[in-house]
């Protein structure tokens, strides 16, 4: 059995606007993004992300690389639940 690869790409190139892209082959349900630590990010509702779709995030903070992480949660079509922790 082949390991499951994280189906996201996180684009850090244009802060404070960041992009989360579904680079996988399946729709992902219940996608939520949570900022842990210092910084500010508008709250968003869980959503479905189709293959190739993007979510733009506005995240502000003095030193995100030192003081914060982003946690992305999603469910695969079979109902399996995943978390991915992203550093700035």
N, CA, C and O atoms as CSV, one atom per row, in Angstrom:
chain,resi,resn,atom,element,x,y,z
A,1,UNK,N,N,0.836,-1.176,0.000
A,1,UNK,CA,C,0.000,0.000,0.000
A,1,UNK,C,C,0.892,1.255,0.000
A,1,UNK,O,O,1.814,1.381,0.807
A,2,UNK,N,N,0.602,2.146,-0.895
A,2,UNK,CA,C,1.385,3.381,-1.008
A,2,UNK,C,C,0.945,4.380,0.067
A,2,UNK,O,O,-0.249,4.494,0.344
A,3,UNK,N,N,1.896,5.106,0.680
A,3,UNK,CA,C,1.515,6.087,1.699
A,3,UNK,C,C,0.665,7.217,1.105
A,3,UNK,O,O,0.811,7.579,-0.063
A,4,UNK,N,N,-0.216,7.757,1.931
A,4,UNK,CA,C,-1.069,8.877,1.518
A,4,UNK,C,C,-0.258,10.158,1.600
A,4,UNK,O,O,0.295,10.483,2.650
A,5,UNK,N,N,-0.187,10.881,0.498
A,5,UNK,CA,C,0.550,12.142,0.446
A,5,UNK,C,C,-0.365,13.302,0.809
A,5,UNK,O,O,-1.540,13.311,0.442
A,6,UNK,N,N,0.170,14.272,1.525
A,6,UNK,CA,C,-0.599,15.475,1.847
A,6,UNK,C,C,-1.032,16.109,0.525
A,6,UNK,O,O,-0.187,16.366,-0.332
A,7,UNK,N,N,-2.330,16.368,0.342
A,7,UNK,CA,C,-2.826,16.838,-0.955
A,7,UNK,C,C,-2.784,18.352,-1.126
A,7,UNK,O,O,-3.452,18.894,-2.006
A,8,UNK,N,N,-2.007,19.040,-0.292
A,8,UNK,CA,C,-1.986,20.496,-0.342
A,8,UNK,C,C,-0.618,21.046,-0.704
A,8,UNK,O,O,0.420,20.427,-0.472
A,9,UNK,N,N,-0.663,22.222,-1.276
A,9,UNK,CA,C,0.528,23.047,-1.495
A,9,UNK,C,C,0.224,24.372,-0.801
A,9,UNK,O,O,-0.850,24.942,-0.992
A,10,UNK,N,N,1.168,24.862,0.004
A,10,UNK,CA,C,0.983,26.114,0.734
A,10,UNK,C,C,1.942,27.148,0.165
A,10,UNK,O,O,3.159,26.996,0.266
A,11,UNK,N,N,1.393,28.200,-0.435
A,11,UNK,CA,C,2.184,29.242,-1.086
A,11,UNK,C,C,2.410,30.390,-0.099
A,11,UNK,O,O,1.468,31.069,0.311
A,12,UNK,N,N,3.681,30.591,0.274
A,12,UNK,CA,C,4.083,31.635,1.218
A,12,UNK,C,C,4.683,32.853,0.515
A,12,UNK,O,O,5.241,33.718,1.189
A,13,UNK,N,N,4.592,32.951,-0.786
A,13,UNK,CA,C,5.366,33.941,-1.551
A,13,UNK,C,C,4.848,35.374,-1.470
A,13,UNK,O,O,5.594,36.296,-1.804
A,14,UNK,N,N,3.613,35.605,-1.044
A,14,UNK,CA,C,3.066,36.969,-1.037
A,14,UNK,C,C,2.396,37.327,0.294
A,14,UNK,O,O,1.212,37.662,0.308
A,15,UNK,N,N,3.140,37.261,1.425
A,15,UNK,CA,C,2.524,37.600,2.698
A,15,UNK,C,C,2.049,39.049,2.704
A,15,UNK,O,O,2.696,39.888,2.077
A,16,UNK,N,N,0.967,39.379,3.370
A,16,UNK,CA,C,0.209,38.557,4.312
A,16,UNK,C,C,-0.858,37.691,3.647
A,16,UNK,O,O,-1.672,37.082,4.341
A,17,UNK,N,N,-0.867,37.626,2.312
A,17,UNK,CA,C,-1.813,36.743,1.614
A,17,UNK,C,C,-1.102,35.427,1.277
A,17,UNK,O,O,-0.068,35.401,0.610
A,18,UNK,N,N,-1.693,34.359,1.760
A,18,UNK,CA,C,-1.155,33.020,1.546
A,18,UNK,C,C,-2.205,32.225,0.777
A,18,UNK,O,O,-3.395,32.534,0.835
A,19,UNK,N,N,-1.754,31.194,0.054
A,19,UNK,CA,C,-2.689,30.372,-0.717
A,19,UNK,C,C,-2.500,28.897,-0.360
A,19,UNK,O,O,-1.383,28.384,-0.298
A,20,UNK,N,N,-3.620,28.247,-0.131
A,20,UNK,CA,C,-3.645,26.817,0.095
A,20,UNK,C,C,-4.315,26.196,-1.122
A,20,UNK,O,O,-5.454,26.538,-1.442
A,21,UNK,N,N,-3.627,25.294,-1.800
A,21,UNK,CA,C,-4.127,24.704,-3.040
A,21,UNK,C,C,-4.264,23.191,-2.882
A,21,UNK,O,O,-3.365,22.530,-2.361
A,22,UNK,N,N,-5.394,22.650,-3.334
A,22,UNK,CA,C,-5.575,21.203,-3.356
A,22,UNK,C,C,-4.895,20.669,-4.610
A,22,UNK,O,O,-5.404,20.835,-5.719
A,23,UNK,N,N,-3.752,20.033,-4.432
A,23,UNK,CA,C,-3.004,19.472,-5.563
A,23,UNK,C,C,-3.256,17.965,-5.690
A,23,UNK,O,O,-2.618,17.286,-6.493
A,24,UNK,N,N,-4.187,17.459,-4.893
A,24,UNK,CA,C,-4.528,16.039,-4.944
A,24,UNK,C,C,-5.544,15.750,-6.031
A,24,UNK,O,O,-5.960,16.640,-6.773
A,25,UNK,N,N,-5.935,14.480,-6.110
A,25,UNK,CA,C,-6.851,14.035,-7.161
A,25,UNK,C,C,-8.283,13.855,-6.679
A,25,UNK,O,O,-9.148,13.450,-7.455
A,26,UNK,N,N,-8.548,14.152,-5.398
A,26,UNK,CA,C,-9.889,13.928,-4.876
A,26,UNK,C,C,-10.419,15.163,-4.150
A,26,UNK,O,O,-9.637,15.971,-3.650
A,27,UNK,N,N,-11.757,15.312,-4.090
A,27,UNK,CA,C,-12.322,16.422,-3.316
A,27,UNK,C,C,-12.110,16.165,-1.831
A,27,UNK,O,O,-12.184,15.026,-1.370
A,28,UNK,N,N,-11.848,17.226,-1.096
A,28,UNK,CA,C,-11.619,17.137,0.343
A,28,UNK,C,C,-12.747,17.871,1.050
A,28,UNK,O,O,-13.059,19.012,0.707
A,29,UNK,N,N,-13.359,17.227,2.031
A,29,UNK,CA,C,-14.500,17.818,2.736
A,29,UNK,C,C,-14.071,18.328,4.102
A,29,UNK,O,O,-13.066,17.889,4.661
A,30,UNK,N,N,-14.856,19.270,4.628
A,30,UNK,CA,C,-14.635,19.777,5.980
A,30,UNK,C,C,-13.290,20.435,6.178
A,30,UNK,O,O,-12.738,20.388,7.278
A,31,UNK,N,N,-12.749,21.049,5.140
A,31,UNK,CA,C,-11.429,21.682,5.247
A,31,UNK,C,C,-11.534,22.904,6.157
A,31,UNK,O,O,-12.322,23.815,5.904
A,32,UNK,N,N,-10.726,22.909,7.224
A,32,UNK,CA,C,-10.637,24.056,8.122
A,32,UNK,C,C,-9.184,24.429,8.300
A,32,UNK,O,O,-8.296,23.581,8.209
A,33,UNK,N,N,-8.947,25.711,8.556
A,33,UNK,CA,C,-7.599,26.229,8.767
A,33,UNK,C,C,-7.614,26.989,10.083
A,33,UNK,O,O,-8.446,27.873,10.288
A,34,UNK,N,N,-6.685,26.641,10.979
A,34,UNK,CA,C,-6.610,27.261,12.298
A,34,UNK,C,C,-5.204,27.800,12.518
A,34,UNK,O,O,-4.222,27.101,12.272
A,35,UNK,N,N,-5.108,29.034,12.976
A,35,UNK,CA,C,-3.826,29.638,13.326
A,35,UNK,C,C,-3.599,29.429,14.815
A,35,UNK,O,O,-4.438,29.806,15.632
A,36,UNK,N,N,-2.464,28.828,15.171
A,36,UNK,CA,C,-2.113,28.571,16.561
A,36,UNK,C,C,-0.906,29.434,16.908
A,36,UNK,O,O,0.109,29.394,16.213
A,37,UNK,N,N,-1.013,30.215,17.980
A,37,UNK,CA,C,0.070,31.103,18.391
A,37,UNK,C,C,-0.314,32.542,18.145
A,37,UNK,O,O,-1.495,32.872,18.031
A,38,UNK,N,N,0.697,33.403,18.062
A,38,UNK,CA,C,0.411,34.818,17.841
A,38,UNK,C,C,0.076,35.059,16.377
A,38,UNK,O,O,0.433,34.264,15.507
A,39,UNK,N,N,-0.599,36.140,16.120
A,39,UNK,CA,C,-1.007,36.465,14.763
A,39,UNK,C,C,-2.521,36.513,14.680
A,39,UNK,O,O,-3.227,36.122,15.610
A,40,UNK,N,N,-3.003,37.001,13.550
A,40,UNK,CA,C,-4.445,37.124,13.336
A,40,UNK,C,C,-4.812,36.607,11.959
A,40,UNK,O,O,-4.099,36.823,10.979
A,41,UNK,N,N,-5.953,35.913,11.911
A,41,UNK,CA,C,-6.472,35.387,10.664
A,41,UNK,C,C,-7.992,35.340,10.791
A,41,UNK,O,O,-8.501,34.820,11.784
A,42,UNK,N,N,-8.733,35.870,9.813
A,42,UNK,CA,C,-10.192,35.762,9.873
A,42,UNK,C,C,-10.618,34.292,9.916
A,42,UNK,O,O,-10.035,33.445,9.240
A,43,UNK,N,N,-11.631,34.010,10.711
A,43,UNK,CA,C,-12.144,32.642,10.810
A,43,UNK,C,C,-12.910,32.287,9.540
A,43,UNK,O,O,-13.538,33.146,8.921
A,44,UNK,N,N,-12.853,31.045,9.170
A,44,UNK,CA,C,-13.593,30.565,8.007
A,44,UNK,C,C,-14.384,29.322,8.361
A,44,UNK,O,O,-14.029,28.593,9.287
A,45,UNK,N,N,-15.441,29.083,7.634
A,45,UNK,CA,C,-16.260,27.897,7.848
A,45,UNK,C,C,-15.644,26.697,7.139
A,45,UNK,O,O,-14.915,26.866,6.161
A,46,UNK,N,N,-15.928,25.480,7.623
A,46,UNK,CA,C,-15.461,24.293,6.892
A,46,UNK,C,C,-15.975,24.326,5.455
A,46,UNK,O,O,-17.087,24.784,5.192
A,47,UNK,N,N,-15.163,23.842,4.544
A,47,UNK,CA,C,-15.540,23.891,3.129
A,47,UNK,C,C,-15.056,22.649,2.396
A,47,UNK,O,O,-14.265,21.862,2.916
A,48,UNK,N,N,-15.549,22.498,1.189
A,48,UNK,CA,C,-15.078,21.449,0.281
A,48,UNK,C,C,-14.056,22.091,-0.636
A,48,UNK,O,O,-14.276,23.183,-1.160
A,49,UNK,N,N,-12.933,21.406,-0.828
A,49,UNK,CA,C,-11.932,21.877,-1.799
A,49,UNK,C,C,-11.784,20.814,-2.880
A,49,UNK,O,O,-11.357,19.689,-2.621
A,50,UNK,N,N,-12.148,21.200,-4.089
A,50,UNK,CA,C,-12.043,20.306,-5.242
A,50,UNK,C,C,-10.614,20.286,-5.744
A,50,UNK,O,O,-9.864,21.226,-5.481
A,51,UNK,N,N,-10.210,19.239,-6.462
A,51,UNK,CA,C,-8.864,19.201,-7.028
A,51,UNK,C,C,-8.595,20.474,-7.840
A,51,UNK,O,O,-9.401,20.863,-8.685
A,52,UNK,N,N,-7.460,21.112,-7.574
A,52,UNK,CA,C,-7.062,22.329,-8.278
A,52,UNK,C,C,-7.585,23.608,-7.655
A,52,UNK,O,O,-7.156,24.692,-8.048
A,53,UNK,N,N,-8.507,23.519,-6.688
A,53,UNK,CA,C,-9.051,24.742,-6.096
A,53,UNK,C,C,-8.083,25.333,-5.076
A,53,UNK,O,O,-7.225,24.642,-4.527
A,54,UNK,N,N,-8.250,26.641,-4.841
A,54,UNK,CA,C,-7.381,27.372,-3.912
A,54,UNK,C,C,-8.215,28.074,-2.857
A,54,UNK,O,O,-9.374,28.424,-3.076
A,55,UNK,N,N,-7.591,28.266,-1.713
A,55,UNK,CA,C,-8.177,29.032,-0.626
A,55,UNK,C,C,-7.174,30.127,-0.283
A,55,UNK,O,O,-6.026,29.838,0.054
A,56,UNK,N,N,-7.609,31.392,-0.369
A,56,UNK,CA,C,-6.716,32.489,-0.018
A,56,UNK,C,C,-6.899,32.813,1.456
A,56,UNK,O,O,-8.024,32.937,1.940
A,57,UNK,N,N,-5.783,32.948,2.163
A,57,UNK,CA,C,-5.795,33.226,3.596
A,57,UNK,C,C,-5.078,34.547,3.845
A,57,UNK,O,O,-3.994,34.777,3.309
A,58,UNK,N,N,-5.668,35.403,4.644
A,58,UNK,CA,C,-5.039,36.654,5.052
A,58,UNK,C,C,-4.580,36.462,6.490
A,58,UNK,O,O,-5.397,36.371,7.407
A,59,UNK,N,N,-3.260,36.400,6.679
A,59,UNK,CA,C,-2.690,36.120,8.001
A,59,UNK,C,C,-1.672,37.205,8.324
A,59,UNK,O,O,-0.733,37.439,7.564
A,60,UNK,N,N,-1.872,37.861,9.460
A,60,UNK,CA,C,-0.974,38.931,9.884
A,60,UNK,C,C,-0.346,38.579,11.217
A,60,UNK,O,O,-0.984,37.978,12.081
A,61,UNK,N,N,0.925,38.964,11.376
A,61,UNK,CA,C,1.626,38.749,12.631
A,61,UNK,C,C,3.013,39.328,12.561
A,61,UNK,O,O,3.580,39.473,11.479
A,62,UNK,N,N,3.566,39.662,13.720
A,62,UNK,CA,C,4.904,40.266,13.763
A,62,UNK,C,C,6.003,39.287,13.373
A,62,UNK,O,O,6.922,39.650,12.638
A,63,UNK,N,N,5.918,38.051,13.856
A,63,UNK,CA,C,6.953,37.057,13.562
A,63,UNK,C,C,6.312,35.676,13.482
A,63,UNK,O,O,6.513,34.839,14.362
A,64,UNK,N,N,5.546,35.443,12.427
A,64,UNK,CA,C,4.821,34.185,12.287
A,64,UNK,C,C,5.751,32.978,12.293
A,64,UNK,O,O,5.409,31.930,12.841
A,65,UNK,N,N,6.928,33.122,11.683
A,65,UNK,CA,C,7.863,31.999,11.612
A,65,UNK,C,C,8.300,31.547,13.001
A,65,UNK,O,O,8.599,30.370,13.204
A,66,UNK,N,N,8.339,32.445,13.929
A,66,UNK,CA,C,8.780,32.122,15.286
A,66,UNK,C,C,7.612,31.799,16.216
A,66,UNK,O,O,7.739,30.962,17.111
A,67,UNK,N,N,6.477,32.463,16.002
A,67,UNK,CA,C,5.413,32.453,17.009
A,67,UNK,C,C,4.118,31.756,16.607
A,67,UNK,O,O,3.171,31.761,17.394
A,68,UNK,N,N,4.032,31.162,15.429
A,68,UNK,CA,C,2.746,30.599,15.007
A,68,UNK,C,C,2.939,29.394,14.091
A,68,UNK,O,O,3.980,29.226,13.455
A,69,UNK,N,N,1.907,28.572,14.048
A,69,UNK,CA,C,1.813,27.488,13.065
A,69,UNK,C,C,0.382,27.475,12.535
A,69,UNK,O,O,-0.539,27.975,13.181
A,70,UNK,N,N,0.219,26.910,11.381
A,70,UNK,CA,C,-1.091,26.769,10.765
A,70,UNK,C,C,-1.450,25.289,10.799
A,70,UNK,O,O,-0.630,24.439,10.451
A,71,UNK,N,N,-2.673,24.983,11.216
A,71,UNK,CA,C,-3.133,23.588,11.247
A,71,UNK,C,C,-4.295,23.457,10.263
A,71,UNK,O,O,-5.299,24.161,10.371
A,72,UNK,N,N,-4.141,22.549,9.307
A,72,UNK,CA,C,-5.170,22.303,8.297
A,72,UNK,C,C,-5.781,20.931,8.592
A,72,UNK,O,O,-5.067,19.944,8.770
A,73,UNK,N,N,-7.103,20.888,8.638
A,73,UNK,CA,C,-7.828,19.648,8.889
A,73,UNK,C,C,-8.738,19.375,7.690
A,73,UNK,O,O,-9.338,20.297,7.138
A,74,UNK,N,N,-8.834,18.121,7.298
A,74,UNK,CA,C,-9.713,17.751,6.186
A,74,UNK,C,C,-10.122,16.284,6.297
A,74,UNK,O,O,-9.537,15.505,7.049
A,75,UNK,N,N,-11.145,15.941,5.522
A,75,UNK,CA,C,-11.599,14.555,5.427
A,75,UNK,C,C,-11.556,14.111,3.972
A,75,UNK,O,O,-11.956,14.840,3.064
A,76,UNK,N,N,-11.063,12.908,3.781
A,76,UNK,CA,C,-11.063,12.309,2.452
A,76,UNK,C,C,-12.463,11.790,2.140
A,76,UNK,O,O,-13.289,11.688,3.047
A,77,UNK,N,N,-12.755,11.458,0.875
A,77,UNK,CA,C,-14.075,10.950,0.519
A,77,UNK,C,C,-14.484,9.691,1.312
A,77,UNK,O,O,-15.676,9.450,1.507
A,78,UNK,N,N,-13.510,8.895,1.766
A,78,UNK,CA,C,-13.838,7.682,2.534
A,78,UNK,C,C,-14.107,7.984,4.010
A,78,UNK,O,O,-14.407,7.069,4.777
A,79,UNK,N,N,-14.003,9.271,4.427
A,79,UNK,CA,C,-14.291,9.664,5.807
A,79,UNK,C,C,-13.084,9.753,6.712
A,79,UNK,O,O,-13.204,10.219,7.845
A,80,UNK,N,N,-11.901,9.315,6.240
A,80,UNK,CA,C,-10.694,9.438,7.062
A,80,UNK,C,C,-10.397,10.909,7.320
A,80,UNK,O,O,-10.521,11.746,6.427
A,81,UNK,N,N,-10.005,11.212,8.552
A,81,UNK,CA,C,-9.770,12.575,9.021
A,81,UNK,C,C,-8.261,12.800,9.149
A,81,UNK,O,O,-7.553,11.952,9.692
A,82,UNK,N,N,-7.766,13.941,8.651
A,82,UNK,CA,C,-6.333,14.236,8.667
A,82,UNK,C,C,-6.055,15.636,9.200
A,82,UNK,O,O,-6.901,16.527,9.120
A,83,UNK,N,N,-4.852,15.812,9.748
A,83,UNK,CA,C,-4.330,17.113,10.159
A,83,UNK,C,C,-2.957,17.288,9.527
A,83,UNK,O,O,-2.193,16.331,9.401
A,84,UNK,N,N,-2.652,18.516,9.132
A,84,UNK,CA,C,-1.343,18.855,8.582
A,84,UNK,C,C,-0.905,20.160,9.230
A,84,UNK,O,O,-1.634,21.150,9.188
A,85,UNK,N,N,0.260,20.167,9.817
A,85,UNK,CA,C,0.808,21.337,10.473
A,85,UNK,C,C,1.787,22.022,9.529
A,85,UNK,O,O,2.677,21.376,8.974
A,86,UNK,N,N,1.621,23.342,9.345
A,86,UNK,CA,C,2.436,24.116,8.402
A,86,UNK,C,C,3.195,25.202,9.169
A,86,UNK,O,O,2.613,25.927,9.975
A,87,UNK,N,N,4.485,25.302,8.911
A,87,UNK,CA,C,5.301,26.370,9.493
A,87,UNK,C,C,5.439,27.507,8.504
A,87,UNK,O,O,5.375,27.299,7.292
A,88,UNK,N,N,5.626,28.690,9.014
A,88,UNK,CA,C,5.797,29.860,8.155
A,88,UNK,C,C,7.257,30.054,7.832
A,88,UNK,O,O,7.612,30.991,7.117
